Amino acid sequence: TKLAGKPRVAVDAETAVALLEALERCSEEASHATKTDKRLVETASRALLKRAAAEHPKSGRLALLAWSAAADKSKGSRLPLPTSKAQSMQSEEVVAMLLLVSPCLTQAEECDVKVSERQRYLETALRNLAPTVAPGPVVAAHLAEALARGGGEAFQEACSDARAVAGKMWDLPERRAMVLAAVLDGELRCWGMSTLARSAPKALRQAKVLTEHFEELLGQFSDDDPEKEDWWIRYVQFVQGASSLGDVVCGGMPSVTDLYWRAMRSVADQARYSEKVQRLLQLQCGGGV
């Protein structure tokens, strides 16, 4: 405990985190320390965490530990999200942060929060990611939490929130595209199951909305990006599947033929795109490996 109070232990974030983890082990039930010593350790740990988080605001790990301590202290009340300067967090840290500060993890009556507040939580989480970390796992956790909490309606709200947040990230175009891709991927995974609970006309209307999301996403990629080719193929596959529900053209969606030729004009490497399409057709016909 005396070591925790020394100025040098918080000289850098890594040293502070290592000492905090050691103090946590000393205060666990399995520790042989006396109850008095454990209380002293907990007091020293809280003081060190407060000081280290203040001195190293860009440390994602310290920010997460500080939020965890605040959550324990709040005992179920809504935990406000502090303005964090941490922007080098890993996806697992950001997911933990996002779930920790979610108002819907507290009392049920507090789940009806303002849209702007939900979006602020998510935008902070996405902006806190390290530049090289993909936002897909964070978006997936955001959507999964909503689906588990409130079913299809909450899931759609979470998708809308994520898409709105992506619209605010013009300063991070690559991350913006990845967020939109992760949202659409989640929607597509849930769409097939949702059609079973809807009439064909309602399912077609929802499919029309998803085609608009495809168009939005495709506009984020450069023509020479292989990701654009892959999403054109998913677009074609989606419209093929939606055609089983009725006339997609009458429903306001493009035909498969139109999509194919639009894709050919849109991508820079037409040969590579055609090869991907041919490979897909072979797999669908059972001729591929």
CYANA upper distance limits for C-alpha pairs under 8 A (distance plus 0.5 A):
  1 THR  CA      5 GLY  CA      7.34
  1 THR  CA     40 LEU  CA      7.42
  1 THR  CA     41 VAL  CA      6.25
  1 THR  CA     44 ALA  CA      6.17
  1 THR  CA     45 SER  CA      8.46
  2 LYS  CA      6 LYS  CA      7.41
  3 LEU  CA      9 VAL  CA      7.87
  4 ALA  CA      9 VAL  CA      7.10
  4 ALA  CA     19 LEU  CA      7.94
  4 ALA  CA     44 ALA  CA      6.63
  4 ALA  CA     45 SER  CA      7.56
  4 ALA  CA     48 LEU  CA      6.61
  5 GLY  CA      9 VAL  CA      8.24
  5 GLY  CA     44 ALA  CA      7.56
  5 GLY  CA     47 ALA  CA      8.39
  5 GLY  CA     48 LEU  CA      7.34
  6 LYS  CA     10 ALA  CA      8.50
  7 PRO  CA     11 VAL  CA      7.58
  9 VAL  CA     15 THR  CA      6.67
  9 VAL  CA     16 ALA  CA      6.29
  9 VAL  CA     19 LEU  CA      8.16
 10 ALA  CA     15 THR  CA      6.93
 10 ALA  CA     16 ALA  CA      5.48
 10 ALA  CA     48 LEU  CA      8.13
 10 ALA  CA     51 ARG  CA      8.10
 10 ALA  CA     52 ALA  CA      5.98
 10 ALA  CA     55 GLU  CA      8.26
 11 VAL  CA     15 THR  CA      7.70
 11 VAL  CA     16 ALA  CA      8.06
 12 ASP  CA     16 ALA  CA      7.01
 12 ASP  CA     56 HIS  CA      7.87
 13 ALA  CA     17 VAL  CA      6.63
 13 ALA  CA     52 ALA  CA      7.42
 13 ALA  CA     56 HIS  CA      6.78
 13 ALA  CA     59 SER  CA      6.98
 13 ALA  CA     62 LEU  CA      7.71
 14 GLU  CA     18 ALA  CA      6.69
 15 THR  CA     19 LEU  CA      6.81
 16 ALA  CA     20 LEU  CA      6.62
 16 ALA  CA     48 LEU  CA      8.10
 16 ALA  CA     49 LEU  CA      8.21
 16 ALA  CA     52 ALA  CA      6.97
 17 VAL  CA     21 GLU  CA      6.66
 17 VAL  CA     61 ARG  CA      8.08
 17 VAL  CA     62 LEU  CA      7.41
 18 ALA  CA     22 ALA  CA      6.84
 19 LEU  CA     23 LEU  CA      6.64
 20 LEU  CA     24 GLU  CA      6.63
 20 LEU  CA     45 SER  CA      6.65
 20 LEU  CA     48 LEU  CA      8.09
 20 LEU  CA     49 LEU  CA      7.76
 21 GLU  CA     25 ARG  CA      6.94
 22 ALA  CA     26 CYS  CA      6.98
 23 LEU  CA     27 SER  CA      6.92
 23 LEU  CA     41 VAL  CA      6.82
 23 LEU  CA     42 GLU  CA      8.03
 23 LEU  CA     45 SER  CA      6.93
 24 GLU  CA     28 GLU  CA      6.90
 24 GLU  CA     42 GLU  CA      8.16
 24 GLU  CA     45 SER  CA      8.16
 25 ARG  CA     31 SER  CA      7.41
 26 CYS  CA     31 SER  CA      6.01
 26 CYS  CA     32 HIS  CA      8.45
 26 CYS  CA     33 ALA  CA      7.39
 26 CYS  CA     38 LYS  CA      7.43
 26 CYS  CA     41 VAL  CA      7.77
 27 SER  CA     31 SER  CA      6.87
 27 SER  CA     33 ALA  CA      7.95
 27 SER  CA     38 LYS  CA      5.36
 27 SER  CA     39 ARG  CA      8.11
 27 SER  CA     41 VAL  CA      6.89
 27 SER  CA     42 GLU  CA      7.14
 28 GLU  CA     38 LYS  CA      8.49
 33 ALA  CA     37 ASP  CA      6.45
 33 ALA  CA     38 LYS  CA      6.74
 34 THR  CA     38 LYS  CA      6.66
 35 LYS  CA     39 ARG  CA      6.75
 36 THR  CA     40 LEU  CA      6.88
 37 ASP  CA     41 VAL  CA      6.63
 38 LYS  CA     42 GLU  CA      6.64
 39 ARG  CA     43 THR  CA      6.72
 40 LEU  CA     44 ALA  CA      6.66
 41 VAL  CA     45 SER  CA      6.48
 42 GLU  CA     46 ARG  CA      6.70
 43 THR  CA     47 ALA  CA      6.83
 44 ALA  CA     48 LEU  CA      6.61
 45 SER  CA     49 LEU  CA      6.53
 46 ARG  CA     50 LYS  CA      6.65
 47 ALA  CA     51 ARG  CA      6.77
 48 LEU  CA     52 ALA  CA      6.42
 49 LEU  CA     53 ALA  CA      6.38
 49 LEU  CA     62 LEU  CA      7.85
 49 LEU  CA     65 LEU  CA      8.19
 49 LEU  CA     66 ALA  CA      7.24
 50 LYS  CA     54 ALA  CA      6.78
 50 LYS  CA     66 ALA  CA      7.68
 51 ARG  CA     55 GLU  CA      6.69
 52 ALA  CA     56 HIS  CA      6.45
 52 ALA  CA     62 LEU  CA      7.79
 53 ALA  CA     57 PRO  CA      6.16
 53 ALA  CA     59 SER  CA      8.02
 53 ALA  CA     62 LEU  CA      5.95
 53 ALA  CA     63 ALA  CA      6.73
 53 ALA  CA     66 ALA  CA      7.44
 56 HIS  CA     62 LEU  CA      8.22
 57 PRO  CA     62 LEU  CA      8.33
 57 PRO  CA     63 ALA  CA      7.59
 57 PRO  CA     84 SER  CA      7.47
 57 PRO  CA     85 LYS  CA      6.16
 57 PRO  CA     86 ALA  CA      6.48
 58 LYS  CA     63 ALA  CA      8.44
 58 LYS  CA     84 SER  CA      8.13
 58 LYS  CA     85 LYS  CA      5.62
 58 LYS  CA     86 ALA  CA      4.20
 58 LYS  CA     87 GLN  CA      6.75
 58 LYS  CA     88 SER  CA      7.71
 59 SER  CA     63 ALA  CA      6.74
 59 SER  CA     86 ALA  CA      5.88
 59 SER  CA     87 GLN  CA      8.24
 59 SER  CA     88 SER  CA      7.56
 59 SER  CA     89 MET  CA      8.07
 60 GLY  CA     64 LEU  CA      6.66
 60 GLY  CA     86 ALA  CA      5.62
 60 GLY  CA     87 GLN  CA      7.43
 60 GLY  CA     88 SER  CA      6.64
 60 GLY  CA     89 MET  CA      5.32
 60 GLY  CA     90 GLN  CA      8.42
 60 GLY  CA     93 GLU  CA      7.79
 60 GLY  CA    128 ASN  CA      8.24
 61 ARG  CA     65 LEU  CA      6.78
 61 ARG  CA     89 MET  CA      7.68
 61 ARG  CA     93 GLU  CA      7.59
 62 LEU  CA     66 ALA  CA      6.58
 63 ALA  CA     67 TRP  CA      6.74
 63 ALA  CA     84 SER  CA      7.99
 63 ALA  CA     86 ALA  CA      7.69
 64 LEU  CA     68 SER  CA      6.64
 64 LEU  CA     93 GLU  CA      7.41
 64 LEU  CA     96 ALA  CA      8.17
 64 LEU  CA     97 MET  CA      6.55
 65 LEU  CA     69 ALA  CA      6.72
 66 ALA  CA     70 ALA  CA      6.72
 67 TRP  CA     71 ALA  CA      6.58
 67 TRP  CA     97 MET  CA      7.92
 67 TRP  CA    100 LEU  CA      8.02
 67 TRP  CA    101 VAL  CA      8.30
 68 SER  CA     72 ASP  CA      6.82
 68 SER  CA    100 LEU  CA      7.68
 69 ALA  CA     73 LYS  CA      6.75
 70 ALA  CA     74 SER  CA      6.53
 70 ALA  CA     79 LEU  CA      7.88
 71 ALA  CA     75 LYS  CA      7.16
 71 ALA  CA     76 GLY  CA      8.03
 71 ALA  CA     79 LEU  CA      6.81
 71 ALA  CA    100 LEU  CA      7.83
 71 ALA  CA    101 VAL  CA      8.48
 74 SER  CA     78 ARG  CA      7.88
 74 SER  CA     79 LEU  CA      7.32
 76 GLY  CA    106 THR  CA      5.85
 76 GLY  CA    107 GLN  CA      7.41
 77 SER  CA    106 THR  CA      6.95
 77 SER  CA    107 GLN  CA      7.99
 78 ARG  CA    101 VAL  CA      8.38
 78 ARG  CA    103 PRO  CA      6.21
 78 ARG  CA    106 THR  CA      6.90
 78 ARG  CA    110 GLU  CA      8.34
 79 LEU  CA    101 VAL  CA      6.25
 79 LEU  CA    102 SER  CA      8.33
 79 LEU  CA    103 PRO  CA      7.51
 80 PRO  CA    101 VAL  CA      7.39
 81 LEU  CA    101 VAL  CA      6.79
 81 LEU  CA    121 TYR  CA      7.65
 84 SER  CA    124 THR  CA      8.30
 84 SER  CA    128 ASN  CA      8.42
 85 LYS  CA    128 ASN  CA      8.11
 86 ALA  CA    128 ASN  CA      6.15
 87 GLN  CA    127 ARG  CA      7.04
 87 GLN  CA    128 ASN  CA      4.49
 87 GLN  CA    129 LEU  CA      5.96
 87 GLN  CA    130 ALA  CA      6.11
 87 GLN  CA    131 PRO  CA      8.45
 88 SER  CA    128 ASN  CA      6.73
 88 SER  CA    129 LEU  CA      5.94
 88 SER  CA    130 ALA  CA      4.28
 88 SER  CA    131 PRO  CA      7.60
 89 MET  CA     93 GLU  CA      6.60
 89 MET  CA     94 VAL  CA      6.84
 89 MET  CA    128 ASN  CA      6.46
 89 MET  CA    129 LEU  CA      5.29
 89 MET  CA    130 ALA  CA      5.67
 90 GLN  CA     94 VAL  CA      6.83
 90 GLN  CA    129 LEU  CA      6.57
 90 GLN  CA    130 ALA  CA      6.79
 90 GLN  CA    133 VAL  CA      7.04
 91 SER  CA     95 VAL  CA      6.54
 91 SER  CA    129 LEU  CA      7.19
 91 SER  CA    133 VAL  CA      7.18
 91 SER  CA    134 ALA  CA      8.00
 91 SER  CA    135 PRO  CA      7.54
 91 SER  CA    137 PRO  CA      7.02
 91 SER  CA    138 VAL  CA      6.77
 92 GLU  CA     96 ALA  CA      6.70
 92 GLU  CA    137 PRO  CA      8.49
 92 GLU  CA    138 VAL  CA      8.38
 93 GLU  CA     97 MET  CA      6.67
 94 VAL  CA     98 LEU  CA      6.49
 94 VAL  CA    125 ALA  CA      6.28
 94 VAL  CA    126 LEU  CA      8.10
 94 VAL  CA    128 ASN  CA      7.67
 94 VAL  CA    129 LEU  CA      7.38
 94 VAL  CA    138 VAL  CA      7.32
 95 VAL  CA     99 LEU  CA      6.68
 95 VAL  CA    125 ALA  CA      8.24
 95 VAL  CA    137 PRO  CA      8.09
 95 VAL  CA    138 VAL  CA      5.87
 95 VAL  CA    141 ALA  CA      7.09
 95 VAL  CA    142 HIS  CA      8.46
 96 ALA  CA    100 LEU  CA      6.40
 97 MET  CA    101 VAL  CA      6.70
 97 MET  CA    125 ALA  CA      7.76
 98 LEU  CA    102 SER  CA      6.60
 98 LEU  CA    121 TYR  CA      7.50
 98 LEU  CA    122 LEU  CA      7.51
 98 LEU  CA    125 ALA  CA      6.69
 98 LEU  CA    142 HIS  CA      8.12
 99 LEU  CA    105 LEU  CA      7.87
 99 LEU  CA    142 HIS  CA      8.37
 99 LEU  CA    145 GLU  CA      8.46
100 LEU  CA    105 LEU  CA      7.96
101 VAL  CA    105 LEU  CA      8.37
101 VAL  CA    121 TYR  CA      8.14
102 SER  CA    106 THR  CA      8.33
102 SER  CA    121 TYR  CA      8.02
103 PRO  CA    107 GLN  CA      8.43
103 PRO  CA    110 GLU  CA      6.95
103 PRO  CA    111 CYS  CA      6.62
103 PRO  CA    113 VAL  CA      8.06
104 CYS  CA    108 ALA  CA      7.11
104 CYS  CA    110 GLU  CA      6.89
104 CYS  CA    111 CYS  CA      5.08
104 CYS  CA    149 ARG  CA      8.50
106 THR  CA    110 GLU  CA      7.54
106 THR  CA    111 CYS  CA      8.47
107 GLN  CA    111 CYS  CA      7.83
113 VAL  CA    117 GLU  CA      7.22
113 VAL  CA    118 ARG  CA      7.47
114 LYS  CA    118 ARG  CA      7.03
115 VAL  CA    119 GLN  CA      6.71
115 VAL  CA    161 ASP  CA      7.95
116 SER  CA    120 ARG  CA      6.56
117 GLU  CA    121 TYR  CA      6.88
118 ARG  CA    122 LEU  CA      7.02
118 ARG  CA    161 ASP  CA      7.72
119 GLN  CA    123 GLU  CA      6.48
119 GLN  CA    161 ASP  CA      6.06
119 GLN  CA    162 ALA  CA      7.67
119 GLN  CA    164 ALA  CA      8.06
119 GLN  CA    165 VAL  CA      6.73
120 ARG  CA    124 THR  CA      6.61
121 TYR  CA    125 ALA  CA      6.85
122 LEU  CA    126 LEU  CA      6.73
122 LEU  CA    142 HIS  CA      8.45
122 LEU  CA    161 ASP  CA      8.49
122 LEU  CA    162 ALA  CA      7.70
122 LEU  CA    165 VAL  CA      7.81
123 GLU  CA    127 ARG  CA      6.56
123 GLU  CA    165 VAL  CA      6.29
124 THR  CA    128 ASN  CA      6.58
125 ALA  CA    129 LEU  CA      7.46
125 ALA  CA    138 VAL  CA      8.41
126 LEU  CA    135 PRO  CA      7.07
126 LEU  CA    138 VAL  CA      7.82
129 LEU  CA    133 VAL  CA      6.74
129 LEU  CA    135 PRO  CA      7.91
134 ALA  CA    175 ARG  CA      7.94
134 ALA  CA    178 MET  CA      7.81
135 PRO  CA    139 VAL  CA      6.83
135 PRO  CA    175 ARG  CA      7.50
135 PRO  CA    178 MET  CA      7.15
135 PRO  CA    179 VAL  CA      6.74
135 PRO  CA    182 ALA  CA      8.44
136 GLY  CA    140 ALA  CA      6.56
136 GLY  CA    178 MET  CA      7.29
136 GLY  CA    179 VAL  CA      6.97
136 GLY  CA    182 ALA  CA      5.83
137 PRO  CA    141 ALA  CA      6.59
138 VAL  CA    142 HIS  CA      6.71
139 VAL  CA    143 LEU  CA      6.72
139 VAL  CA    162 ALA  CA      7.85
139 VAL  CA    179 VAL  CA      7.32
139 VAL  CA    182 ALA  CA      6.88
139 VAL  CA    183 VAL  CA      7.31
140 ALA  CA    144 ALA  CA      6.47
140 ALA  CA    182 ALA  CA      7.45
140 ALA  CA    183 VAL  CA      8.09
140 ALA  CA    186 GLY  CA      7.55
141 ALA  CA    145 GLU  CA      6.48
142 HIS  CA    146 ALA  CA      6.95
142 HIS  CA    158 ALA  CA      7.52
143 LEU  CA    147 LEU  CA      6.67
143 LEU  CA    155 PHE  CA      6.44
143 LEU  CA    158 ALA  CA      6.28
143 LEU  CA    159 CYS  CA      7.25
143 LEU  CA    186 GLY  CA      7.96
144 ALA  CA    148 ALA  CA      6.59
144 ALA  CA    155 PHE  CA      8.11
145 GLU  CA    149 ARG  CA      6.52
146 ALA  CA    150 GLY  CA      6.36
146 ALA  CA    151 GLY  CA      7.49
146 ALA  CA    154 ALA  CA      5.79
146 ALA  CA    155 PHE  CA      5.61
146 ALA  CA    158 ALA  CA      6.81
147 LEU  CA    151 GLY  CA      5.00
147 LEU  CA    152 GLY  CA      6.62
147 LEU  CA    153 GLU  CA      8.48
147 LEU  CA    154 ALA  CA      6.53
147 LEU  CA    155 PHE  CA      5.27
149 ARG  CA    154 ALA  CA      7.81
150 GLY  CA    154 ALA  CA      5.31
150 GLY  CA    155 PHE  CA      7.62
151 GLY  CA    155 PHE  CA      6.67
152 GLY  CA    156 GLN  CA      6.69
153 GLU  CA    157 GLU  CA      6.88
154 ALA  CA    158 ALA  CA      6.64
155 PHE  CA    159 CYS  CA      6.74
156 GLN  CA    160 SER  CA      6.70
157 GLU  CA    161 ASP  CA      6.63
158 ALA  CA    162 ALA  CA      6.67
159 CYS  CA    163 ARG  CA      6.65
159 CYS  CA    183 VAL  CA      6.58
159 CYS  CA    187 GLU  CA      8.25
160 SER  CA    164 ALA  CA      6.58
161 ASP  CA    165 VAL  CA      6.66
162 ALA  CA    166 ALA  CA      6.68
162 ALA  CA    179 VAL  CA      7.84
162 ALA  CA    180 LEU  CA      8.18
162 ALA  CA    183 VAL  CA      7.52
163 ARG  CA    167 GLY  CA      6.88
163 ARG  CA    179 VAL  CA      8.06
163 ARG  CA    180 LEU  CA      6.71
163 ARG  CA    183 VAL  CA      7.74
164 ALA  CA    168 LYS  CA      7.31
165 VAL  CA    169 MET  CA      7.29
166 ALA  CA    170 TRP  CA      8.31
166 ALA  CA    176 ARG  CA      5.51
166 ALA  CA    177 ALA  CA      8.20
166 ALA  CA    179 VAL  CA      6.79
166 ALA  CA    180 LEU  CA      7.13
167 GLY  CA    176 ARG  CA      7.81
169 MET  CA    173 PRO  CA      7.15
169 MET  CA    175 ARG  CA      8.22
169 MET  CA    176 ARG  CA      6.24
170 TRP  CA    176 ARG  CA      7.56
172 LEU  CA    176 ARG  CA      6.53
173 PRO  CA    177 ALA  CA      6.73
173 PRO  CA    220 GLN  CA      8.27
174 GLU  CA    178 MET  CA      6.90
175 ARG  CA    179 VAL  CA      6.63
176 ARG  CA    180 LEU  CA      6.84
177 ALA  CA    181 ALA  CA      6.61
177 ALA  CA    217 LEU  CA      7.16
177 ALA  CA    220 GLN  CA      6.26
177 ALA  CA    221 PHE  CA      7.92
178 MET  CA    182 ALA  CA      6.59
179 VAL  CA    183 VAL  CA      6.74
180 LEU  CA    184 LEU  CA      6.69
180 LEU  CA    217 LEU  CA      6.71
181 ALA  CA    185 ASP  CA      6.52
181 ALA  CA    217 LEU  CA      7.08
182 ALA  CA    186 GLY  CA      6.76
183 VAL  CA    187 GLU  CA      6.76
184 LEU  CA    188 LEU  CA      6.58
184 LEU  CA    210 LEU  CA      8.25
184 LEU  CA    213 HIS  CA      7.42
184 LEU  CA    214 PHE  CA      8.00
185 ASP  CA    189 ARG  CA      6.78
186 GLY  CA    190 CYS  CA      6.92
187 GLU  CA    191 TRP  CA      6.36
187 GLU  CA    210 LEU  CA      8.44
188 LEU  CA    192 GLY  CA      7.57
189 ARG  CA    193 MET  CA      8.44
190 CYS  CA    194 SER  CA      6.72
191 TRP  CA    195 THR  CA      6.81
192 GLY  CA    196 LEU  CA      7.83
193 MET  CA    197 ALA  CA      8.04
194 SER  CA    198 ARG  CA      7.21
194 SER  CA    203 ALA  CA      8.48
195 THR  CA    199 SER  CA      7.85
195 THR  CA    200 ALA  CA      8.08
195 THR  CA    203 ALA  CA      6.06
198 ARG  CA    202 LYS  CA      6.56
198 ARG  CA    203 ALA  CA      6.42
199 SER  CA    203 ALA  CA      6.67
200 ALA  CA    204 LEU  CA      6.59
200 ALA  CA    245 LEU  CA      5.94
200 ALA  CA    246 GLY  CA      7.67
201 PRO  CA    205 ARG  CA      6.83
201 PRO  CA    245 LEU  CA      8.24
201 PRO  CA    246 GLY  CA      8.44
202 LYS  CA    206 GLN  CA      6.85
203 ALA  CA    207 ALA  CA      6.62
203 ALA  CA    245 LEU  CA      7.94
204 LEU  CA    208 LYS  CA      6.67
204 LEU  CA    242 ALA  CA      7.56
204 LEU  CA    245 LEU  CA      7.20
204 LEU  CA    246 GLY  CA      7.97
204 LEU  CA    248 VAL  CA      7.88
204 LEU  CA    251 GLY  CA      7.06
205 ARG  CA    209 VAL  CA      7.08
205 ARG  CA    251 GLY  CA      7.63
206 GLN  CA    210 LEU  CA      6.95
207 ALA  CA    211 THR  CA      6.84
207 ALA  CA    242 ALA  CA      7.34
208 LYS  CA    212 GLU  CA      7.12
208 LYS  CA    251 GLY  CA      7.60
208 LYS  CA    252 GLY  CA      7.09
208 LYS  CA    253 MET  CA      6.40
209 VAL  CA    213 HIS  CA      7.08
210 LEU  CA    214 PHE  CA      6.77
211 THR  CA    215 GLU  CA      6.78
211 THR  CA    235 TYR  CA      8.05
211 THR  CA    253 MET  CA      7.46
212 GLU  CA    216 GLU  CA      6.75
213 HIS  CA    217 LEU  CA      6.67
214 PHE  CA    218 LEU  CA      6.60
214 PHE  CA    231 TRP  CA      8.33
214 PHE  CA    235 TYR  CA      7.16
215 GLU  CA    219 GLY  CA      6.85
216 GLU  CA    220 GLN  CA      7.59
217 LEU  CA    221 PHE  CA      7.97
218 LEU  CA    228 LYS  CA      6.75
218 LEU  CA    231 TRP  CA      7.62
218 LEU  CA    232 TRP  CA      8.07
221 PHE  CA    225 ASP  CA      6.84
221 PHE  CA    227 GLU  CA      7.97
221 PHE  CA    228 LYS  CA      6.37
222 SER  CA    228 LYS  CA      7.88
223 ASP  CA    228 LYS  CA      7.45
223 ASP  CA    266 SER  CA      6.59
223 ASP  CA    267 VAL  CA      5.15
223 ASP  CA    268 ALA  CA      5.63
224 ASP  CA    228 LYS  CA      8.27
224 ASP  CA    267 VAL  CA      6.67
224 ASP  CA    268 ALA  CA      5.41
224 ASP  CA    269 ASP  CA      7.11
225 ASP  CA    229 GLU  CA      7.73
225 ASP  CA    267 VAL  CA      8.42
226 PRO  CA    230 ASP  CA      7.02
227 GLU  CA    231 TRP  CA      6.73
228 LYS  CA    232 TRP  CA      6.68
228 LYS  CA    267 VAL  CA      7.77
229 GLU  CA    233 ILE  CA      6.90
229 GLU  CA    263 ALA  CA      8.10
229 GLU  CA    267 VAL  CA      7.11
229 GLU  CA    273 TYR  CA      6.45
230 ASP  CA    234 ARG  CA      6.86
231 TRP  CA    235 TYR  CA      6.52
232 TRP  CA    236 VAL  CA      6.81
232 TRP  CA    259 LEU  CA      8.29
232 TRP  CA    263 ALA  CA      6.76
233 ILE  CA    237 GLN  CA      6.72
233 ILE  CA    277 VAL  CA      7.47
234 ARG  CA    238 PHE  CA      6.51
235 TYR  CA    239 VAL  CA      6.84
235 TYR  CA    259 LEU  CA      8.38
236 VAL  CA    240 GLN  CA      6.67
236 VAL  CA    256 VAL  CA      6.34
236 VAL  CA    259 LEU  CA      6.93
236 VAL  CA    260 TYR  CA      7.74
237 GLN  CA    241 GLY  CA      6.74
238 PHE  CA    242 ALA  CA      6.64
239 VAL  CA    243 SER  CA      6.63
239 VAL  CA    248 VAL  CA      7.97
239 VAL  CA    253 MET  CA      8.28
239 VAL  CA    254 PRO  CA      8.26
239 VAL  CA    255 SER  CA      7.82
239 VAL  CA    256 VAL  CA      7.05
240 GLN  CA    244 SER  CA      7.99
240 GLN  CA    256 VAL  CA      7.18
242 ALA  CA    246 GLY  CA      7.92
242 ALA  CA    248 VAL  CA      7.44
243 SER  CA    247 ASP  CA      6.57
243 SER  CA    248 VAL  CA      6.03
247 ASP  CA    251 GLY  CA      6.76
248 VAL  CA    252 GLY  CA      6.95
248 VAL  CA    253 MET  CA      5.75
248 VAL  CA    254 PRO  CA      7.51
248 VAL  CA    255 SER  CA      7.47
249 VAL  CA    253 MET  CA      5.49
249 VAL  CA    254 PRO  CA      6.23
249 VAL  CA    255 SER  CA      6.55
254 PRO  CA    258 ASP  CA      6.81
254 PRO  CA    259 LEU  CA      7.13
255 SER  CA    259 LEU  CA      6.84
256 VAL  CA    260 TYR  CA      6.72
257 THR  CA    261 TRP  CA      6.94
258 ASP  CA    262 ARG  CA      6.56
259 LEU  CA    263 ALA  CA      6.48
260 TYR  CA    264 MET  CA      6.81
261 TRP  CA    265 ARG  CA      6.88
262 ARG  CA    266 SER  CA      6.56
263 ALA  CA    267 VAL  CA      6.61
264 MET  CA    270 GLN  CA      6.34
264 MET  CA    273 TYR  CA      8.04
265 ARG  CA    270 GLN  CA      8.45
267 VAL  CA    273 TYR  CA      8.00
269 ASP  CA    273 TYR  CA      6.92
270 GLN  CA    274 SER  CA      6.53
271 ALA  CA    275 GLU  CA      6.63
272 ARG  CA    276 LYS  CA      6.84
273 TYR  CA    277 VAL  CA      6.80
274 SER  CA    278 GLN  CA      6.59
275 GLU  CA    279 ARG  CA      6.61
276 LYS  CA    280 LEU  CA      6.72
277 VAL  CA    281 LEU  CA      6.72
278 GLN  CA    282 GLN  CA      6.68
279 ARG  CA    283 LEU  CA      6.82
279 ARG  CA    288 GLY  CA      7.70
280 LEU  CA    284 GLN  CA      6.68
281 LEU  CA    285 CYS  CA      6.65
282 GLN  CA    286 GLY  CA      6.64
282 GLN  CA    287 GLY  CA      5.36
282 GLN  CA    288 GLY  CA      5.55
283 LEU  CA    287 GLY  CA      6.18
283 LEU  CA    288 GLY  CA      5.02
283 LEU  CA    289 VAL  CA      7.49
284 GLN  CA    288 GLY  CA      8.44
